[in-house]
């Protein structure tokens, strides 16, 4: 994962001063307020499991190139300056089954400034976040999206585990899942429910 950090773009965890910039990045990337307001609502509800930004430029507060990374490739707090150009967020997801509820994680929104899209920043964000979650022992991740894009990260149709959306709003082929540890989704099946904030837009 260390090679995910290029000389000019670094990943780091969200900091309090990033909130306004993250809002603007989501508005710019999606052309509206829905995703930006969703991120703010999830944060206000203390329902953010992981929030990471991609920073263009930046320097070490110790006056040298950024070198200190954690095991998932994130800068460890000594990165200062630079411009935030992307953002990725993960929130809790519940799978309701006959055996009870299982907690997974939901990926999204993921946003990159329009001028920086198609340059690998989105891939860098998602890969770095998934590695972080894998290292900390998270069970699995679901996302609503196109398999053509998300299969590069290991996602497959969630129907492989008999996971399904609670309505017909999301076709089976667009509900995708990823085991962060092989076998971690064995026996997990049922209705996937995102946080209520996703229904407030």
Helices and strands as residue ranges (DSSP letters): G 2-4, E 9-13, G 16-18, H 19-30, H 34-44, E 48-56, E 59-60, E 79-80, E 83-97, E 100-112, G 114-116, H 121-135, E 140-144, H 147-150, G 151-153, E 156-157, G 158-161, E 163-165, G 172-174, E 175-179, E 190-193, G 196-199
